[in-house]
Every structure is written in structure tokens, then in C-alpha cells.
Amino acid sequence: MSISSSRNIPTIIRYSILQAIVVAVFAGFLLSFVYTFVHNYQQKRLHVQQLGEMLSNSASTPDGANLVARQVSLLLDNDPSLQSILFYSTDQPIDSLSQGNINSVGNNWYNAWFADTVSFNYPVTSRYLTGSSIQRANSSQRIANTSLISVRDTPKMTTPLAARNTLVGYINITLDMNQLRWYWVRINLLSWFATTILGVFIVWYILRKLNWPTKDIVELAKVCEIAANDHELKQLPTIQQRFEFEELIRIKKSFIILFERLRVAQQDYLDLADFEQQLHNKDLSLDMQRSNFQNMITHELKTSLNAITGGLQLLDNQYLNDEQKDTLAIIHKGSHHLELTLEQIIQLNRIEKGQMVVSLSEFNPLKMIADLIEKFEPAARQKNLELISRVHHVEYTLEGDTSKIQQILTTLIDNAIKFTHTGRVIIDSQLTHFNESIRWQVKVIDTGIGISTSHLEDIFTPFFQVDSSVTRENEGVGIGLSVIKQIGQLLGASIEVDSEIGVGSKFIVTMPLRYKSQTQYEYLLKDVNVVYYHHDEISSMVEMLGRLGANVSSQRNGQSMMDYISKVKVNVIMFAEEVLPEQVVQLTKHIRERETTYRSLLVYWYPLHKEQYVESFEYDLKAAGIDYCHSAVQDAKLLTALLKKWVV
């Protein structure tokens, strides 16, 4: 559907008013013309009727023929619309003529516009008039077919009329309608011309008056256009209003108010953006402080714990009595629990920072279940619990992250034994085969105290405990389930739970694994020299790069790294996620300044939890010379896909 081009309001108003006035003037002119012409015909008919009555009266006198002849000659000379005046001598009435038909409205309209001639008959009655003829005098001003008035041949009356007012004949008056119309046009031409001039003047005056508000509308539209096109406009231009129209004044005030509101909203938006940037900077600072605090506190606790463990090992070689051995056992137990808790906290922090990756290795799920049963059999026997394994598969050699899978199962079995006082703990294992993978499902079922339905979604939250009282029976800080939940997500596994108070709990772990024959390491980085700059003691990225065939040099000091790359041709330099962006920028500038014959690929792995703030530091890094910025990867597949795009 086509859309007509836009037109401004003043043009539409002028055209519409002009068209309306032209149509009104034309219609009024046409109607007045039609009506006045018909009215003129009616007046002419009345005038002819009077002439007919006058001639009838004149013809009724004894010497009426001469009088009528003079009157007719005078009338025909002075009135060009009279075509002829005739006298018909007859003593019989003309029944076919009806004065009512001649005077009807329909005949008036038809005769006025379409008839060439119109005839009127008037009876002549007299007791004196005898048969004679009256001939019309010749006149040079009449047309060739000028009519005559005569007394037609009738039998001469030799005796007086028997009665008064005897019908003698009829006077016929014929109007020339063409002459009447033309005569009327000539008479009214001047008035029509004057009316037209007056109408044009009135139209001009009306258009000029209507143009007053359009000028103010045009000025208002110009200011609106300026405001729409200039996004940096701080103050509205002056809106010129020559005529104080109430509606336009209201529109002007509303526009000014809306502009002021928009300006205030823009200022509020800028203030909010500044405040958000401040919060963002503060979040970055808090994240950095929290990370530094966690590293410091875990390092200090681990150092102290190592000292305690070392002291306990020295005491093991001493000769102790039974009471001292019991005390030493209690200290050993507390130390072991503290060491396990600290290790879980460290793991949780590494997962949050994206520093934990998946390391594939071969394992036998049947043997792993057997080892777990052997490990927890003494603890179950000590609580008089049955530890039962139900294996629904034969031996397979699969590939997966053995340590992480074993940690998940160990935590679930340990919790099942810990929170079960009577009954049994069942470990159910089954494998489901697919086209290219195997799904291993392990169920840990106990008859313990159970978990309330309202707490099922909270048990995987860090440091959450159903019983938070200081006198609670079971030990733990509520971090084990949170750790294995995130480890499971890292492995692509799911952990589901179903529990009922007083009945027991059932944890279901489902893990996708692969056959050994289907796992092949791609030596994508064979003969590629890679420098990995990091601060943490353990880095899984170094292991993954090595498995991809790269010659990896792990560097933890900036100066030593610069010395290394000055001696060895390095293809790729990677900065770990714990390195601050500011430090990466400085090192990148030094590296780019020293490059002469070849250019190294520089990659910065930023922490996963800072992905929403990447825009705040990515520009500075790339301006300094970083080629790629990406969140720290934890999967060898994803790392391989990225390196295929960056290195190959």
C-alpha cells in the first residue's frame, strides 16, 4: 500500500479552505443563476399576462382594432423578447388551453431553460366588435419573420350580437425564449462580475486570516525539529509567537515542560551512570580485597596446620601413656577435620575463580566402587550399619576426572554414614550406553534422619546447615555438598536429592563419560613455545597446554619472564586470571617494545566472575597490545577450540 508524501498543515488548510470556498461559490452561483432566471421568466410571464389583458380590453371597444394595432406595434418595437402578437377570430372557446398548465412550476422550469418559444392566449369578448383585420406596420428593427396581427376571415356580422360579452376571438402572444435568455444575461453580467470580484476578495481575506495560526505552528515545528536533531541541546531556542492563540500557547507550554523533564531525566541518567561506575570500581576493589584476603587466610591457616601436623608426627615416635595417646588421637582428629575443611574452602575459591579444570584419566568404575566400600566399611561397622553395593554392570574402562568423581562419591557416602544411626547405606551403580558415550548413574541411599523438603534447595548453598545450633551432634561447616555440586557442574554431571524426615535420603549422581578408545588428545600446539605467567602455586592451565603438545614455560616473576622471552622465541604468552589488568598492561607494553623480528600472540584470561565488567579493562589491554581477552577456561575442549581460532 502506497503512502502519500507528507504535507504541512498551512498548505493543507489553505488548499482545503480554497477548495471549499470555490465549490461553495460555484454552487451558489449556479443555484442563483438557475433560480433567478426562472424567477425572471415568471416575472416576464406575469408581464405578458398583463399585456394580454390590456390588449383584450382594448380589442373589446368599438374602434379597438386601430388601438390594438398601435399598442402591438409599440410593444413589438420596444420588447425584443416578444416574437409575435396575433388575433384569432373565432366564436368557439379553445378548450385545449389550460392556464393552470401554463402557470405550473414544472412548466416554468422547462420553459425557462429548454423551450424556444412560449405562447399565451387571452380571450376577447365584446358586443361591439365586428369582423375586420388589423395588420402590423412594417418595422426595420424587427427580424424577417415578424408576425402580423389580423382579424381572420370570418362571416361578417350583419346584425348586432345577441348578447353582451360575446366571445369574438383570442389574442396570442408568443415569447422568443432565446432572446429573453440573452437579454437577461446582458442585464446581469455586470452584477455577476462584481460578485466574482467580491468573492475573490473575501477568499483572499479568509486565507490571510487563516494563515495567522499557521505561522505560529511553523515556528513551533522549527523548534521541535531543532530539539529532535540536536542531542546535545541544553536550552530551547526562543519560540516566536506573533499571535496569542490559546491552543498554541498550551502546546508551547507543554513542549517546554516535556523538554525540561527530559533534560532532568538525562541529568539523572548521567548521575546514575557515574554512581554505577563508582559501584563498579568499588566492586572490583572489593573483589580484589576478598581474593587477597582469601589467599592470605588460607595460606596462613595451611602454614599453621602444617606446623601442627608436623608436631603431631614427632609425638607419634614418643613413648606415651594411654591417656596421652587418647589426647593425641583427639588432636589428630581435629587436625584432620580442620585440614579437610580448609581444603574444601580452597577448592571452592578455585572454582569461583575459574582455576579448576577437568583432567581426564582412565579408571574402572567397578574398582572405584569397591575401593569406596573398603574405605568406609570400618566407619559403617563402628555404627552397626550395613554398607551394601548394588552394581548392575560389568567391568569397563572409562575416561573422566577420576579425582573429582571420587571426591563427589566420597562426600555423599561420608554424609550418608554420618547422618544414619540405624539401618543401612546402599550404593547403587549402573551404566547406560549411548552412541558415543556412557552415562554412569550412582545412587547413595540411606535410612538416616532425612532432610526437610523446605531445605532441599538450600543444602547445596555454601555454609548452610539444617541444624545451626552450637550443640549440634554432627561436625562440619556445611561446605562439602556445595563443593561437589560445583565440581559436578564442571564435569557436566547432575546431582539430585530426594529425602523425607525420619525415613532417609537418596542422592543420585549422573555423569556423562567416554570410552578410552574414543578419547584422543590433539597435539594442536606441537613445537609451539608458550609462556604462562601466573601467581598461584598450582595452575591447571599449564597441564592442559602440555597435553596439547606445547612447550610450556611457567613464569611467576615479571623480570624473569622478560629475560626468558629475550632468549627464546616465544609464540604465545598467556596471563593468568589472578594477574591484575593493570600489571598485564605494563608487561604487555614492555613485551611489544622489545619485539623486533617477530610478534608473539598475547592472551589474557580474566576471572569468570568478572565477565560482566570486561568492558572496563578490555579496551586498555588491547590498546597496550593484548590480542585476545577471554574468561578463564576449565575444559580442554573449549581451550582447544579457542586455540584453533587464535594460533592455527
ABEGO torsion letter per residue (X at the ends): XBBBBBBBAAAAAAAAAAAAAAAAAAAAAAAAAAAAAAAAAAAAAAAAAAAAAAAAAAAABAAAAAAAAAAAAAAAAABAABABBBBBBBABBBAABBAAAAABAAAAAAAAAABABBBBBBBBBBAABBBBBBBBBBBAABBAABBBBBBBBBBBBABBBABBGBBAEBBBBBBBAAAAAAAAAAAAAAAAAAAAAAAAAAAAAAAAAAAAAAAAAAAAAAAAAAAAABAABABBBBBBBABBBAAAAAAAAAAAAAAAAAAAAAAAAAAAAAAAAAAAAAAAAAAAAAAAAAAAAAAAAAAAAAAAAAAAAAAAABBBBAAAAAAAAAAAAAAAAAAAAAAAAAAAAAAAAGABBBBBBBBBAAAAAAAAAAAAAAAAAAAGBBBBBBBABBBBBBBBBAAAAAAAAAAAAAAAAAABABEBBBBBBBBBBBAABBBBBBBBBBABAEBBAAAAAAAABBGBBABABAABABBEAGAAAAAAAAAAAAAGBBBBBBBBBGAEBBBBBBBBBBBAAABBBBBAABGBBBBBBBABABBAAAAAAAAAGBBBBBBABAAAAAAAAAABBBABBBBBAABBAAAAAAAAAAAAAABAABBBBBBBBBBAAAAAAAAAAAAAAAAAGBABBBBBBABAAAAAAAAAAAAX
